[in-house]
C-alpha cells in the first residue's frame, strides 16, 4: 500500500481511547499503513496527540522531544495503585484544611529539575518488559527515580478535595506521579482524576481537530488541509537551504559543504519548495545526511 499522505496531524484525543486506537482510526481514515503517534496519552486523558503519516513517522522523535503543558485535576484523599482514577484504591485519608496558598507552597517542591518515580502501571520498560505488564502479573517491581523538569505549576482552582492545576514540563514527566507525590507530601494521599494535554511543542489544543472532523475532511477529499509539514517537527534544528545538485548529493548519501560554522551540529536540508530533504549532522565543515527522505514526496 503506497503512502498518499505525508505530514503531522494535531488530534484532540477523545477520552477512553488509547493512543493506539487513535492511530488505528487515522490509518483507516487515511487509507494507509504508515501512521504512528508521537507521545502517548493515557486512555482517560484527552487533548493534543500528534499523529504522523508517511514520511513524518521518521521525525516523530523530534516531536516527542518538545515541552508539554497540561491541565490536571488532582483529587486529594484517595490513593490508587495506578495513580489515577482507573486504578484500585489502596488508601484513603482525611483532607487537611488547606488554602490555595498552602497548595501553591507545597507544589513549589515539585518544580525545577527533580527526581520522579514513574507509576508502576506505565509503559517504561524494565528488563525489556513494560512495567504495566509486570504490575498486572503481580510481579515485584523496583521503581527507579528519573530526572524530570517541571517549569511551572499554577493553581487554577481549589475546591476540596479537588485541585485544578496547569503544568508546564519537559518530556518524560508523569503527571500521575506528580498527583501521587503531592498526596504523599500532604499526608492524605491523592490521585489524578482528569488530564488534558493542552500543548505539545508548538502544537496547541486550540488548533487540534477531532477524529470526526478528520473523517469528514477525508470524505470531502480535503484531509491534506489538516496536515502540518515535516518541517514543523524540526524547529530545534538548523535549516540548511539546498538546491537541486545539493539535494542529489544528499539523496545519494554524500555530504555537502557547510557555508559557515552553524550554531548547532544538527540540521535539516530544506528545498526551495519547503520539502525536507534530509536530517543532517555537521562534521568536519560538511553536512552529512543522517536520514534521507524521498525527494519526490510532498512534505505535507
N, C-alpha and C positions, 0 to 999 in steps of 0.2 A: 504494500500500500504506500503510494507516494505521498509525502507530506505536502499539503497545499498551503498551510499557514505557518508562518514563522514570526513569532513575537511573544509579548508578555501580556497576560490578562490580569487585571486587578479585580478579583472576585470578592463579593461580600458573602462570606461563607455562612450558610444557614445553620441554625442550631441543630444538634443531634445528627449532623453529618460528619463523617470522618474526612480528613483531608484526601484520603484515597477515594472516598465516594465522590468528592468534587472532581477529582482528576478523571475518574471513570465517566462521569456525566459530560465533562468537557470533551472527552475523547469521542463520545457518541455524537455530540452536537457538531464537532468539527469534522468528524468522519476520518480521523487519522489516529495512528497509534502513538506517535511521538509527542507525548504530553506528560508533564510532570509538575510537581509543586515545589516552591522554594520557601520552606519553613513551615513545619507542621503546626496546626492548631488542634487542641483537644476537641472531641466531638461536641461538648457542651458550649464551647466558645464560638463566638461569631466575629465577623469583621474581615479585615484585609487578609486575603490569601492569594499570593501571587502564583499564577499558573503559567508555565512556559510551554510553548508549542514549537515543534520543529527544531530549527537551529538554536532557538532560545534556551532549550533544555541544557545546552552546553555552557551557558553563562549563569545557571541557577546559583552556583556557589557565590557569585558576586552579589546577587540579590539577597542571599541569606546572611551576608556579612553586614547588611545595613542595620542601623539602630532601629528600635521599635518603640512605640507608645501604646499604652493600654488603658482602658477604663475597667476597673476591677471592683466587684462587690465582695467584701470580706464580712463573713458572719461570725461574730465572736460568740464564745460559749460552747462551741461544739467542735471536736477534733475528729477527723476521719482518716482512714488508712491511706486513701489516695490524695489527701489534702484538698479535695474538692467535694461537691455535693453528690457525686456519683458513688462515693465510697461508703464503707461501713463505719458507723460511729464507733470510735474507740474510747472517747472520754467526753465528759461534759463538765462545765464549771460555771460558777456564778460570774456574771459580767460585772466588773467593778464600776463604780460611779465615775465615769470618765468624761472629760470635756474634749472638745475638738483640739485645743492647745495641748492637752495631755497626749493625745494620739499623735499629733504632729511631732512632739518631742520624742516619743518612742520610735517613730518612723525614721527619724534622723540617724538612728543607729544602723539602718539598713541602706543608707545612701553612700555613694563613693565606691571604691574598689573593696569588695567584701568577699568572704568565703561563704559559699552557699552549698548546702547539701541538697541534691536533687531528690524528687519524690521517688519512693521505691517503685511506684507504678509510673514508669516513664520509658521512653524509647532509648535511653542511654544503654549502651551495651557493656556487659561485664563478662569477660571470657567468651566474647563473641555472641552472647545471648542477650536480647533486650531485657532490661530489669523487670518490665511489667510481666513478661512471661515467667520469669523465675518467681516473682512475687505471687502470681496466681497459682503456681505449682506448690506454694508453701515453702519454698526453699529459703534458707537463711541468706540474707543479703547484707553485705558490708558496704554501706554507703560511704563514698569519699567526697569530701568537700571540694568544690571547684571555684576558682576565682571568677567572679562576675562583676559587672559595673552597672550600678543604678545611678543615673544622673540626677533624678529628682523624683520626689513623691509628693503630690499635692492632695490634701484632704478636700474633697468636693462636698461631702455631706456626712453627718454623723447622727443617726437615729438608732440608738441602742436596740438590738445588738448589731445593726447593720452599718458598715462603714464603706462609703464610696470614695475611691481614690483614683488619681490619674498618675500613671507611672511612665517615665521615660528611661529606657535602659539599653544596654548593649545586647547583641545577640547571645543566646545561651542562658539568659536569665529565666528562671521559673517563677512565675507569679504565684503559682500554687505554693511553692516553698516560702515565698515572702509572706503569704497569708498564714501559713502554719507557724512560721518563726515568730511572727508578730503575736500570735496567740500564746506561744510559749513565753515570750517576753512579758506579756501582760498577766500570765498566770491563770488564764481562763480557757485557753485553747481557742482555735479558730480554724476556719476552712474557707476556701474560695467558693463563693456561691454564684458568681457570674463573671464573665470576662468578654471584653470586646477589644480586638486589636484595631486601633484607630489609625495606625501608621506603620509602614514597613519601608525603611529607606525614605524616598521622597513620594512613595505611593500612599495616598490618604483614603480614609473611609468615605469621605465626601465624593470622591471620584470613582468609587468601586461600583460594579454592576452586579445585579443578581443573576443567578443561573437562568431564570425565566427570561430576563431581558436579553441575555446572550442567545438563548434558543430562538427567541422572536427575531433577533437580528439575523441569525443564520438562516432562518426560514425565508427572510427577505433578501438573502444574498449579500448582507451587509455586515458580516462578522468582522471583517477587516477594520472597520472604523473603531472597534474597541481594542485593537491590538496596539501595544506600545513597542517601539523598535528595540532591538538588542542593545543599542547604544544607551538606552535608559538604565540598563543594569551596570554600566561601566563608568559611572561618574567619578569614582576614585582613581581611575587610570588616566594616563596621559593620552590625549587624542593625537594621532600622527596622521596627517593628511597624506594620501598616496594617489599616484596617477596610474595609468594603465601598465607601464613597464614595471613599476614597483609592485603592483598587485600581482603580476605574473611571477615575479621573484618569490614573493611570499607564498603564493598558492603552491609553488613547487618546492617549498621548504628552504628557500635560500634567504639570507639576511639582506637588509637594505641599510645604507649608511644613515646614521643619525646626524641631522643638520647641526645640532648643538647639544650641549650637555643637558639632558632632561631633568626636571625636578623630581622624578621618581623613576625607578627601574622597571616599572610595569606600565604597559600602554596597550593601545589597540589601534590598528590601522583602519582609517576611515576614508572610504572612497568619496568622490565628489558628490555622488547621489545620496550620501548618508549611509551607505551599506557598510557594515562591519566586516572587514576582510579577514582579520586575524587578531588574536591576542598576542602581544609582543613582550619580549624580555630584552632590556638594554644590557649589552655586554660588549666590552671592547670597542666602543664607539659605533656599534651597529645595533639595529633592532632585529632580533631573531624571532621567527614565528614559533609560538608555543601551541596554539590551537588555530587551525585554518578553517574558515567557513567557505562553503561552495560559493564561488564568485558569481554564479548565475542565479542565486537565491535572493529574494527580496528580504530586507531586514525587518519588515513589519508593515 
